[in-house]
Amino acid sequence: SCGAGPRRLRAAAMAGFVRELERRAGPALRLEQRAAGGVGCVVWDAALVLAKFLETGAWPLARRHVLELGAGTGAVGIMAATLGANVTVTDLEELQELLMVNIENNKHLVTGSVRAKVLKWGEDVTEFQPPPDYILMADCIYYEESLEPLLKTLRDLTGPDTCVLCCYEQRTVGKNPEIERKYFEV
């Protein structure tokens, strides 16, 4: 994992590297990544694409309640917060430290609000109710074993007016095409 206990915090920070995400208006987001760790430790292309899409204004975010699943570095959710959304970025416990660092590093750009919380797919979502206006997902359709828990979480979180924006890299090798097909079928 890319999480760090107090002893490993300094070592983890030393192993980090910053990814800048340009914005149409104002300074770029500065997102710390980790050179070692799980898939949530770097800003993936799908997160960049979704973050830039949000900037187009196609979906108005100001004063909207937004929840990001599998936030990783928080790139997408933090971008939404710079556009005026009230955002909760969620991921596993081991990614909370990285999320907190990135929220802190970019808080001066936020015009809405942003906070990080632990959410393990398939588990209770009561604390995330009422349903958000938007659910954001970037590159979450990846592991076959997480498909059912992800779909359960989506069912439990969405209300009649919730819009789910899902961005993912279409992969053509291995099991990924089958996983994508199954996700959209279910």
Disulfide bonds with the S-S distance in Angstrom:
Cys2-Cys41 2.22
